[in-house]
Amino acid sequence: MQPADSRPISVYLVAASPRCVLCGLCVEFLLGPAQPASMSSELGGKVILVTGASGGIGSAIARGFANEGASVVLHYRSGREAAKALQQELGVANTLSVRADLTREAEVKKLFAQAMKRFGRIDSLIANAGSWETRDVPLQEMSLAQWRKTFDGVLTTTFLTAREFLRIVRKQKRGNLVLIASTAGVFGEAGHADYAAAKAAIAYGLTRTLKNEIARLAPHTRDYCGGRVNCICPGWTVVPRLAAKLRDRQALRKVTATMALPRLGRSEDVANAAVFLASDKLSRHMTGQTMVLAGGMEGRLLWKPDEIDPDLV
């Protein structure tokens, strides 16, 4: 449909809006849509700090970023041998292994200082570290000491590392943060109210608040998407600390009966999601999101136990 003055629509748009803030849309209208970009993550040369890198999920995340050509800071607390072995595997030239107790403010500061001294910048923080009580303890039997220890191990560690990272982002004017929570924070987990509550705080309150704060520290510009914060909530994942429980075939049936895809997650699944979310190329318009990575898990049974073949999970 032609405008009232009968000039061609393309001329009318340009003439009517000589200072159009949507000039990119005008160009697309005039010249046609841009060709799809390649799916390269463009993480080569970036510096990624992974907390809890000596564990099953953390080490997979570190490998994922190393495979993209990034330099990786490998944090560990007690898994020194595993962290050193991972560093040798990934190459000493592009990695740094640092021990720190993330519940201690001074040690968190030291961790980030060492990373900055070595690489000069930190482009992404993957806040993966977290500890919990593996025994099932109903809330009415839970001690205050356990509650506080879990919150320190899960939430305080995330607070201190995120805070230190955001202080660096403020100076760099660039950076993104990926928080690792859990489906326990989405659906709850009987016997682990402390862990579920702490992870829910990360998955929702912290993620959705920090995405607004980081956008002011690292604002969107013509050539930069802006600072971003997102969260991954893994479900049941094959890691060493769950090995004993996952050898129980009946437990496998019970766990996977709530999943549309009745299969346990692998550490590499979390790593792939972390790489995607940390890439300003692949997820540049994604922030404040909580990604549940659990095969379509719901808080209800989707399969009868005898319909699940434990050999396929």
SULFENHU-V195420 format. One record per residue. RES is the residue in one small letter. SS is DSSP state (alpha for helix, beta for strand, coil for the rest). NEAR is the number of other C-alpha atoms within 12 Angstrom. D_LAST is the distance of its C-alpha to the last C-alpha in whole Angstrom. Layout:
{{RES & SS & NEAR & D_LAST} {RES & SS & NEAR & D_LAST}}
This chain:
{{m & coil & 10 & 57} {q & coil & 12 & 60} {p & coil & 13 & 61} {a & coil & 9 & 65} {d & coil & 12 & 67} {s & coil & 11 & 65} {r & coil & 15 & 64} {p & coil & 15 & 61} {i & alpha & 18 & 58} {s & alpha & 22 & 57} {v & alpha & 19 & 60} {y & alpha & 19 & 60} {l & alpha & 22 & 57} {v & alpha & 22 & 58} {a & alpha & 15 & 62} {a & alpha & 16 & 60} {s & coil & 15 & 58} {p & coil & 13 & 60} {r & coil & 12 & 58} {c & coil & 14 & 54} {v & coil & 12 & 52} {l & coil & 14 & 49} {c & alpha & 17 & 51} {g & alpha & 17 & 47} {l & alpha & 18 & 47} {c & alpha & 24 & 51} {v & alpha & 18 & 50} {e & alpha & 14 & 47} {f & alpha & 17 & 49} {l & alpha & 18 & 52} {l & alpha & 13 & 50} {g & coil & 12 & 47} {p & coil & 13 & 43} {a & coil & 12 & 42} {q & coil & 8 & 40} {p & coil & 8 & 36} {a & coil & 11 & 36} {s & coil & 9 & 33} {m & coil & 14 & 30} {s & coil & 18 & 31} {s & coil & 28 & 30} {e & coil & 24 & 33} {l & coil & 29 & 32} {g & coil & 24 & 34} {g & coil & 23 & 37} {k & coil & 33 & 35} {v & beta & 38 & 35} {i & beta & 47 & 32} {l & beta & 53 & 32} {v & beta & 54 & 28} {t & coil & 51 & 28} {g & coil & 42 & 26} {a & coil & 47 & 25} {s & coil & 36 & 25} {g & coil & 35 & 22} {g & alpha & 33 & 18} {i & alpha & 41 & 18} {g & alpha & 43 & 22} {s & alpha & 41 & 22} {a & alpha & 38 & 20} {i & alpha & 47 & 22} {a & alpha & 51 & 25} {r & alpha & 39 & 24} {g & alpha & 35 & 23} {f & alpha & 45 & 27} {a & alpha & 36 & 28} {n & alpha & 26 & 27} {e & coil & 30 & 29} {g & coil & 25 & 32} {a & coil & 35 & 32} {s & beta & 37 & 34} {v & beta & 49 & 31} {v & beta & 52 & 33} {l & beta & 51 & 30} {h & beta & 47 & 31} {y & beta & 38 & 30} {r & coil & 30 & 31} {s & coil & 20 & 30} {g & coil & 26 & 28} {r & alpha & 21 & 31} {e & alpha & 18 & 30} {a & alpha & 24 & 27} {a & alpha & 37 & 29} {k & alpha & 26 & 31} {a & alpha & 21 & 29} {l & alpha & 33 & 27} {q & alpha & 30 & 31} {q & alpha & 18 & 32} {e & alpha & 19 & 29} {l & alpha & 30 & 30} {g & coil & 24 & 33} {v & alpha & 20 & 36} {a & alpha & 18 & 38} {n & alpha & 32 & 36} {t & beta & 37 & 34} {l & beta & 38 & 35} {s & beta & 40 & 34} {v & beta & 36 & 35} {r & beta & 32 & 35} {a & coil & 31 & 35} {d & coil & 30 & 35} {l & coil & 38 & 34} {t & coil & 27 & 35} {r & coil & 21 & 39} {e & alpha & 22 & 41} {a & alpha & 16 & 43} {e & alpha & 23 & 40} {v & alpha & 31 & 38} {k & alpha & 27 & 41} {k & alpha & 22 & 42} {l & alpha & 34 & 38} {f & alpha & 44 & 39} {a & alpha & 25 & 42} {q & alpha & 25 & 41} {a & alpha & 35 & 39} {m & alpha & 25 & 42} {k & alpha & 14 & 44} {r & alpha & 23 & 42} {f & alpha & 24 & 41} {g & coil & 19 & 43} {r & coil & 31 & 41} {i & coil & 40 & 37} {d & coil & 42 & 36} {s & beta & 46 & 33} {l & beta & 53 & 31} {i & beta & 50 & 27} {a & beta & 49 & 28} {n & coil & 48 & 24} {a & coil & 46 & 26} {g & coil & 40 & 25} {s & coil & 33 & 26} {w & coil & 30 & 25} {e & coil & 26 & 25} {t & coil & 19 & 22} {r & coil & 18 & 24} {d & coil & 18 & 23} {v & coil & 20 & 27} {p & coil & 18 & 28} {l & alpha & 19 & 31} {q & alpha & 14 & 34} {e & alpha & 16 & 33} {m & coil & 21 & 32} {s & coil & 16 & 35} {l & alpha & 13 & 37} {a & alpha & 13 & 36} {q & alpha & 25 & 32} {w & alpha & 29 & 33} {r & alpha & 23 & 35} {k & alpha & 23 & 33} {t & alpha & 29 & 30} {f & alpha & 31 & 31} {d & alpha & 28 & 33} {g & alpha & 31 & 30} {v & alpha & 40 & 28} {l & alpha & 39 & 31} {t & alpha & 30 & 34} {t & alpha & 37 & 32} {t & alpha & 45 & 31} {f & alpha & 32 & 35} {l & alpha & 32 & 37} {t & alpha & 44 & 35} {a & alpha & 42 & 35} {r & alpha & 26 & 38} {e & alpha & 31 & 39} {f & alpha & 43 & 37} {l & alpha & 35 & 39} {r & alpha & 24 & 43} {i & alpha & 31 & 42} {v & alpha & 33 & 41} {r & alpha & 25 & 44} {k & alpha & 20 & 46} {q & alpha & 23 & 44} {k & coil & 27 & 44} {r & coil & 36 & 40} {g & coil & 43 & 37} {n & beta & 53 & 34} {l & beta & 53 & 31} {v & beta & 51 & 27} {l & beta & 53 & 26} {i & beta & 51 & 23} {a & coil & 43 & 22} {s & coil & 40 & 19} {t & coil & 37 & 18} {a & alpha & 35 & 20} {g & alpha & 35 & 23} {v & alpha & 32 & 22} {f & alpha & 26 & 21} {g & coil & 21 & 22} {e & coil & 27 & 21} {a & coil & 19 & 22} {g & coil & 22 & 24} {h & coil & 31 & 24} {a & alpha & 33 & 27} {d & alpha & 40 & 28} {y & alpha & 42 & 25} {a & alpha & 31 & 24} {a & alpha & 32 & 28} {a & alpha & 39 & 28} {k & alpha & 46 & 25} {a & alpha & 33 & 26} {a & alpha & 32 & 30} {i & alpha & 43 & 28} {a & alpha & 40 & 26} {y & alpha & 31 & 29} {g & alpha & 26 & 33} {l & alpha & 33 & 33} {t & alpha & 36 & 31} {r & alpha & 26 & 33} {t & alpha & 22 & 36} {l & alpha & 35 & 36} {k & alpha & 35 & 35} {n & alpha & 22 & 39} {e & alpha & 27 & 40} {i & alpha & 37 & 39} {a & alpha & 31 & 40} {r & alpha & 22 & 44} {l & alpha & 25 & 43} {a & coil & 30 & 42} {p & coil & 25 & 44} {h & coil & 20 & 43} {t & beta & 13 & 45} {r & coil & 9 & 46} {d & coil & 11 & 44} {y & beta & 20 & 41} {c & coil & 26 & 39} {g & coil & 34 & 39} {g & coil & 43 & 37} {r & beta & 44 & 34} {v & beta & 50 & 32} {n & beta & 45 & 28} {c & beta & 48 & 25} {i & beta & 44 & 21} {c & beta & 40 & 19} {p & beta & 40 & 16} {g & coil & 40 & 13} {w & coil & 39 & 11} {t & beta & 33 & 11} {v & beta & 28 & 10} {v & coil & 26 & 14} {p & alpha & 18 & 16} {r & alpha & 19 & 17} {l & alpha & 22 & 14} {a & alpha & 16 & 14} {a & alpha & 14 & 15} {k & alpha & 21 & 14} {l & alpha & 26 & 10} {r & coil & 18 & 11} {d & coil & 16 & 12} {r & alpha & 21 & 10} {q & alpha & 21 & 12} {a & alpha & 23 & 11} {l & alpha & 32 & 7} {r & alpha & 30 & 9} {k & alpha & 30 & 11} {v & alpha & 37 & 10} {t & alpha & 40 & 8} {a & coil & 33 & 11} {t & coil & 29 & 13} {m & coil & 31 & 11} {a & coil & 21 & 12} {l & coil & 22 & 9} {p & coil & 32 & 6} {r & coil & 31 & 4} {l & coil & 36 & 6} {g & beta & 32 & 9} {r & beta & 27 & 11} {s & alpha & 31 & 14} {e & alpha & 26 & 15} {d & alpha & 31 & 14} {v & alpha & 44 & 17} {a & alpha & 36 & 19} {n & alpha & 30 & 20} {a & alpha & 35 & 20} {a & alpha & 48 & 23} {v & alpha & 42 & 25} {f & alpha & 35 & 25} {l & alpha & 40 & 26} {a & alpha & 49 & 29} {s & coil & 42 & 30} {d & coil & 34 & 33} {k & coil & 23 & 33} {l & coil & 23 & 30} {s & coil & 28 & 30} {r & coil & 25 & 34} {h & coil & 24 & 34} {m & coil & 28 & 31} {t & coil & 33 & 32} {g & coil & 33 & 31} {q & coil & 31 & 28} {t & beta & 35 & 25} {m & beta & 34 & 21} {v & beta & 31 & 18} {l & beta & 36 & 15} {a & coil & 36 & 12} {g & coil & 29 & 11} {g & coil & 26 & 14} {m & coil & 32 & 14} {e & coil & 25 & 17} {g & coil & 20 & 19} {r & coil & 16 & 18} {l & coil & 20 & 16} {l & coil & 23 & 15} {w & coil & 21 & 13} {k & coil & 18 & 15} {p & alpha & 21 & 13} {d & alpha & 16 & 13} {e & alpha & 20 & 12} {i & coil & 27 & 8} {d & coil & 20 & 7} {p & alpha & 23 & 5} {d & alpha & 17 & 6} {l & alpha & 14 & 4} {v & coil & 29 & 0}}
